[in-house]
Amino acid sequence: KTPRKLNPEQQERIASKLKPFSGTQFDVAITVAPEPQDFLPTVEGVLEMAEWTELDWTQSNTVVFMRPPPHRAVGIFTLTGVAVQVHKEQVDKLWGAATALAEALKAEGVDARAEPRVIPPNDNNNAIHILIGEKPKE
């Protein structure tokens, strides 16, 4: 499997599609494996270019991977692909941004999907939750 990469042009295209949603809060959980861990800074960088705001992953009863500042804590979760989730009660507010992110990633060859649910549970009710799992088999 080749690792997921986004070149600078791809990153700019994604960021420009997400810029209308600047100020959107998000947090991240990853699968503990080298490839998702290597892809994480790319996703964070794109969202920073789009002026989204990253929060620490917060959930009681879960493992959180702490990183040195200025990086945020990320949750630990096992999945395949990228899931962009919103709490059901926040769909009206956040669904546009969530689907824009999933579609922008897909347009650049990254397996991504938007979901109106939150698994694992997360206490950041007003944020989009981005779960970066292992790359699907090619």
Disulfide bonds with the S-S distance in Angstrom:
none
